[in-house]
Amino acid sequence: MSEPLSAPAVPSPCIGVCQLDARKFCTGCRRHIDEIAEWSLASSARRIEIRRAAALRALPGSRNREP
């Protein structure tokens, strides 16, 4: 189902540091390459899920941080 045109946009977590680590996670925003590719077509709900997952990856001790 498409979202109404007046729905507020979920901002991209991109911070302009666009480099992928060995596991294909961006070292800047911590999104996986698949999530980055999906972003432009993702619903607001999915974008929120992606942002939450990326935020968890950025936490100290996360297994998906740079080695």
LODO-757060 format. One record per residue (C-alpha): residue in three letters; chain; x, y, z. Coordinates in steps of 0.1 Angstrom, whole numbers. Layout:
# residues N
<rec><res>ALA</res><chain>A</chain><u>X</u><v>Y</v><w>Z</w></rec>
...
***
This chain:
# residues 67
<rec><res>MET</res><chain>A</chain><u>0</u><v>0</v><w>0</w></rec>
<rec><res>SER</res><chain>A</chain><u>14</u><v>34</v><w>-9</w></rec>
<rec><res>GLU</res><chain>A</chain><u>18</u><v>61</v><w>17</w></rec>
<rec><res>PRO</res><chain>A</chain><u>0</u><v>94</v><w>15</w></rec>
<rec><res>LEU</res><chain>A</chain><u>19</u><v>122</v><w>0</w></rec>
<rec><res>SER</res><chain>A</chain><u>17</u><v>142</v><w>32</w></rec>
<rec><res>ALA</res><chain>A</chain><u>34</u><v>114</v><w>53</w></rec>
<rec><res>PRO</res><chain>A</chain><u>66</u><v>127</v><w>69</w></rec>
<rec><res>ALA</res><chain>A</chain><u>98</u><v>113</v><w>53</w></rec>
<rec><res>VAL</res><chain>A</chain><u>120</u><v>92</v><w>74</w></rec>
<rec><res>PRO</res><chain>A</chain><u>155</u><v>108</v><w>70</w></rec>
<rec><res>SER</res><chain>A</chain><u>184</u><v>87</v><w>58</w></rec>
<rec><res>PRO</res><chain>A</chain><u>209</u><v>78</v><w>84</w></rec>
<rec><res>CYS</res><chain>A</chain><u>237</u><v>85</v><w>59</w></rec>
<rec><res>ILE</res><chain>A</chain><u>264</u><v>107</v><w>73</w></rec>
<rec><res>GLY</res><chain>A</chain><u>285</u><v>110</v><w>41</w></rec>
<rec><res>VAL</res><chain>A</chain><u>311</u><v>84</v><w>52</w></rec>
<rec><res>CYS</res><chain>A</chain><u>303</u><v>59</v><w>25</w></rec>
<rec><res>GLN</res><chain>A</chain><u>327</u><v>30</v><w>28</w></rec>
<rec><res>LEU</res><chain>A</chain><u>319</u><v>-6</v><w>32</w></rec>
<rec><res>ASP</res><chain>A</chain><u>337</u><v>-29</v><w>55</w></rec>
<rec><res>ALA</res><chain>A</chain><u>346</u><v>-66</v><w>47</w></rec>
<rec><res>ARG</res><chain>A</chain><u>310</u><v>-77</v><w>57</w></rec>
<rec><res>LYS</res><chain>A</chain><u>295</u><v>-50</v><w>34</w></rec>
<rec><res>PHE</res><chain>A</chain><u>283</u><v>-27</v><w>62</w></rec>
<rec><res>CYS</res><chain>A</chain><u>288</u><v>10</v><w>58</w></rec>
<rec><res>THR</res><chain>A</chain><u>314</u><v>23</v><w>83</w></rec>
<rec><res>GLY</res><chain>A</chain><u>295</u><v>56</v><w>85</w></rec>
<rec><res>CYS</res><chain>A</chain><u>258</u><v>48</v><w>89</w></rec>
<rec><res>ARG</res><chain>A</chain><u>262</u><v>10</v><w>97</w></rec>
<rec><res>ARG</res><chain>A</chain><u>236</u><v>0</v><w>71</w></rec>
<rec><res>HIS</res><chain>A</chain><u>243</u><v>-32</v><w>51</w></rec>
<rec><res>ILE</res><chain>A</chain><u>247</u><v>-27</v><w>14</w></rec>
<rec><res>ASP</res><chain>A</chain><u>213</u><v>-44</v><w>8</w></rec>
<rec><res>GLU</res><chain>A</chain><u>196</u><v>-19</v><w>32</w></rec>
<rec><res>ILE</res><chain>A</chain><u>213</u><v>10</v><w>14</w></rec>
<rec><res>ALA</res><chain>A</chain><u>200</u><v>-3</v><w>-20</w></rec>
<rec><res>GLU</res><chain>A</chain><u>165</u><v>-9</v><w>-6</w></rec>
<rec><res>TRP</res><chain>A</chain><u>162</u><v>26</v><w>10</w></rec>
<rec><res>SER</res><chain>A</chain><u>148</u><v>46</v><w>-19</w></rec>
<rec><res>LEU</res><chain>A</chain><u>119</u><v>22</v><w>-24</w></rec>
<rec><res>ALA</res><chain>A</chain><u>113</u><v>13</v><w>13</w></rec>
<rec><res>SER</res><chain>A</chain><u>81</u><v>23</v><w>32</w></rec>
<rec><res>SER</res><chain>A</chain><u>84</u><v>46</v><w>62</w></rec>
<rec><res>ALA</res><chain>A</chain><u>79</u><v>16</v><w>85</w></rec>
<rec><res>ARG</res><chain>A</chain><u>107</u><v>-3</v><w>68</w></rec>
<rec><res>ARG</res><chain>A</chain><u>130</u><v>27</v><w>69</w></rec>
<rec><res>ILE</res><chain>A</chain><u>124</u><v>29</v><w>107</w></rec>
<rec><res>GLU</res><chain>A</chain><u>134</u><v>-7</v><w>110</w></rec>
<rec><res>ILE</res><chain>A</chain><u>165</u><v>-1</v><w>90</w></rec>
<rec><res>ARG</res><chain>A</chain><u>175</u><v>29</v><w>111</w></rec>
<rec><res>ARG</res><chain>A</chain><u>169</u><v>9</v><w>143</w></rec>
<rec><res>ALA</res><chain>A</chain><u>190</u><v>-20</v><w>131</w></rec>
<rec><res>ALA</res><chain>A</chain><u>218</u><v>4</v><w>121</w></rec>
<rec><res>ALA</res><chain>A</chain><u>217</u><v>22</v><w>154</w></rec>
<rec><res>LEU</res><chain>A</chain><u>220</u><v>-11</v><w>172</w></rec>
<rec><res>ARG</res><chain>A</chain><u>250</u><v>-20</v><w>151</w></rec>
<rec><res>ALA</res><chain>A</chain><u>267</u><v>12</v><w>160</w></rec>
<rec><res>LEU</res><chain>A</chain><u>266</u><v>4</v><w>198</w></rec>
<rec><res>PRO</res><chain>A</chain><u>298</u><v>-5</v><w>215</w></rec>
<rec><res>GLY</res><chain>A</chain><u>302</u><v>-43</v><w>215</w></rec>
<rec><res>SER</res><chain>A</chain><u>281</u><v>-49</v><w>185</w></rec>
<rec><res>ARG</res><chain>A</chain><u>292</u><v>-79</v><w>164</w></rec>
<rec><res>ASN</res><chain>A</chain><u>287</u><v>-58</v><w>132</w></rec>
<rec><res>ARG</res><chain>A</chain><u>311</u><v>-31</v><w>140</w></rec>
<rec><res>GLU</res><chain>A</chain><u>344</u><v>-28</v><w>122</w></rec>
<rec><res>PRO</res><chain>A</chain><u>369</u><v>-55</v><w>133</w></rec>
***
